[in-house]
């Protein structure tokens, strides 16, 4: 049976309830690997850690199960500071990250540390942004929406599950920019999570939802929404095959939401390379491909220095967008 | 049309699934009862386990749903026994539940709350079975403006809680609203009152808030009283154990009304068991508190929030099952579980995977009966917690509180924050403030602000949007009536009698 760190803490709690003073937090396992999810259990970072943990275990690339621990706080900042300040050279520790972390780094929300203060390890999968309207909406293509947006920016309310400046907002801002509309004039409504934004779209309270492809799967079948464009390089397969990309409709907006990992700044090159090789091998295995698909993720493979450069470049790009909109001086 | 349900009972009554429902009910009750672990954590932790064990989709879902409903049952225990809400939905349960325990009626209070939970949940599950697709359509009609009006209504209904000291209630609510503003502002991402501490970016966590405000302050009060040498050990008498049928019947309309309120609020995405409990409690106080005994151990004041929080848990399945939209944090995690099994919730699920949709609904019926059967006889056992001497109980609560908060945050900052809030709560209580308005201000204030700002960003700053739709207009009128009628009615009455 698999016992991860979170579970053993709970086992401890249960034991406590029974009157036994079993200390919960298992800090042992010096040889064992660990993945920190910088959030509470159940969210996207949890999923990212489990993708690596389950994948590495199923492919027998690690002999002991990988522990998944949770470190919520500061939308990932607490974990980022922890890895920089405390466990900066732990060769067995990886931390889950995503495009959202890159956005927060660009906005300077991770405190004194910058994007180049950690060693970016690699990404094992990605989701892609999507431009979604209600099935009853007048727009049949991205072009029609863009025309209306240019003519009457005040009549089209965009909404998504993040604040202004978050990665959900970036999708809307980049779309507006592609229509030569300044993101400052964009009507954007922020919700708590994609689910609430989707509900607002179905109730016609907002007109455009900038969501992610994978979270739209069930809605596609129900026929209640229309996806005008996917913000990917190429069309996706399966249920998404009919969705045109923004690029093929003449608007160069792409928004991959990668799910990857970083390591402490002082991890040795040797340990770093070992992880890079491990992740590479994992991403090529058939068993892993199945796991990734079950979690609604599309293939993405960038590792080592290639990934490191990719993240730093992305952070730069977000930073200039944020400056342009006045989110950052 | 109910083929899926018949099929569902077939699925749910298989020995494996029945066993899982039982296990889930037990675990859920435990998760709910322990302060700090709510249904979300319970499900998030057990979900990967269910998947790893290779349980089929419907079995996994039955297990997780049983945990969810079980937690709503369990949350009341520490509310009643210790004056510490076990989870978000059980905040209002402390108001009359704990005074009942102090009177020596812990057993009957636990029994009554089990029955109320059962009635509330049953009403909601029947509603879910019969009207789910229809209700989903209504739920999406609630946009930011409607939610704002709903929050105005909720605040207006809080006015009845003001009771003897309206100023203190108002101050308490405002303090709660203030605490709720800490963290990243949800619409612009600006940091508010975070003092450059990343630990504060996410705001003050609900669990930290509840454990600090209720549990830590309770511990401090106990410590203070422990040094009194007046021979009073402070242990409440342990009276009779079982709730009488007469007491249950006296609350039957309360349970019915509150179950309905809880169900409706549960359906709306974004509002949860805590709002349901608050609205049900205040509505019930208005309707049936003839002798002004709510808050001092009134059975109806206990039955109302308990029926409502269980009903809202079942209600939040409506948008999840029919639209694929999670109505609460817990259903969001359940939705994640479904995705793991490659099942996409939505209208198609009822036709494509009837064993999952039907099995889940059937297991809610069964789980609910299991929970009642489990909780009624055990009321007497749990009530014995009160006979634990203080030198055992106080450290016990303290350990639970610390471990609970630490396992959730894995950092000491959360513990310090909990202690600060605890001292704050202790001071408030010494000054004669009630803690419920603080918590309600904290929960409702955030929702109110977010929705106001969402509505105004949609309208481009035009306030008119707030009362444009029929739903919001209705809620505004109801809120005004709540505020004005108690003041107006006696005057009208006087005018009438003086004329006569």
Interface residues (C-beta under 8 A of the other chain):
Chain A: X1 X2 X4 X6 X7 X9 X10 X12 X13 X14 X16 X17 X21 X24 X25 X40 X41 X42 X46 X47 X50 X54 X69 X70 X71 X72 X73 X74 X75 X77 X78 X81 X82 X107 X109 X110 X111 X154 X157 X159 X163 X164 X165 X166 X187 X188 X189 X190 X191 X192 X193 X195 X196 X198 X199 X200 X202 X203 X204 X205 X206 X214 X217 X218 X219 X221 X222 X224 X294 X295 X296 X327
Chain B: X30 X33 X34 X37 X40 X41 X43 X44 X45 X47 X48 X49 X52 X139 X140 X141 X142 X143 X144 X145 X184 X185 X186 X187 X188 X189 X191 X196 X198 X199 X200 X201 X202 X205 X269 X270 X319 X323 X324 X325 X326 X332 X333 X335 X336 X339 X340 X342 X344 X345 X346 X347 X348 X349 X399 X400 X403 X404 X406 X407 X408 X409 X410 X411 X413 X414 X450 X454 X457 X458 X460
